Amino acid sequence: MQTSRYRLNHFILEIFAILLALVFLSPFYLVLSNSVKRLKEILIDAASFPQVFHWDNYSKVWDAINFPQAFWNSLQITILSVIFIVMFSSMAAYQIVRKPSRFNSFVFLLLVSAMIIPFQSLMLQLVRVTSMLELRGELYGIVACYLGFGMPLSVFLFHGFIKSVPIELEEAARVDGSSPYGVFFKIVFPLLMPIIVTVIILNTLWIWNDYLLPVLVIGGNKDLTTLPVAVTKFFGQYTKKWDLALAGLVMAITPILLFFLSLQRYIVEGVTAGSIKG
């Protein structure tokens, strides 16, 4: 009796999980199916399965937004920003953990507090500061902004994980004559790999899909237009080219979706390891 009741409960949970998965996957169906339709078909019935697959939507988008250039811009901005975030955040967290002081505690509190500040409240000041420092419209300007906005969460994650690194390993390295930088990069940094992968994934997803910060910092510099910004070309004041916009959206999210699916297990592993060991 108990076994049959358990099987029934298990079956109900499986059905509920399948229905929930379908709800979350429905936006992907709408985007994919409508990306190969004509605009007229989308306006008539967006939920219907396409009768004819218009693959030329993708070729039109490729030319319209100069996809190779936009892809390269997103790629280089994402890679450079993530590299700097990982390096500076890991070193800052290591200094805060291993050199406890009032100043370091204050810096850590300041960084953690920055996580709760809404980005919208900083937009006007960000435009003013980047203009004053001549960062607008420059590659190093957008990378510097991503570094500033990405460090608080990254330092927080590294801070919890570094506490799990045995300090005896560092002491042994110092006895062998390693410099402070040698201790960090040769001993500590390799041990941080689980949380490094987590930080890389989280920041890559954010930076690749970000729209607002590139618009504010890059501005009208078309040579640095990223994919999210380029896709908005199909949304005018009076017309919206949904067929091309959705095809462009598929092209933009495919690389980052494959990246996420290949490394998603490291997100939970890294965060869990840092919180438990910390």
Buried (B, 14 or more C-beta within 10 A) or exposed (E): EEEEEEEEEEEEEEEEEEEEEEEEEEEEEBBBBBBBBBBEBBEEEEEEEBEEEBEEBBEBBBEBBBBEBBBBBBBBBBEBBBEBBBEBBBBBBBBBBBEEEEEBEEBBEEBBEBEEEEEEEBBEEBBEEBBEEEBBBBBEBBBBBBBBBBBBBBBBBBBBBBBBBEEEEBEEBBEEEBEEEEBBBEBBBEBBEBBBBBBBBBBBBBBBBBEEBBBBBBBEBBEBBBBBBBBBBBEEEEEBBBBBBBBBBBBBBEBBEEBBEEBEEBBEBBBEBBEEBB
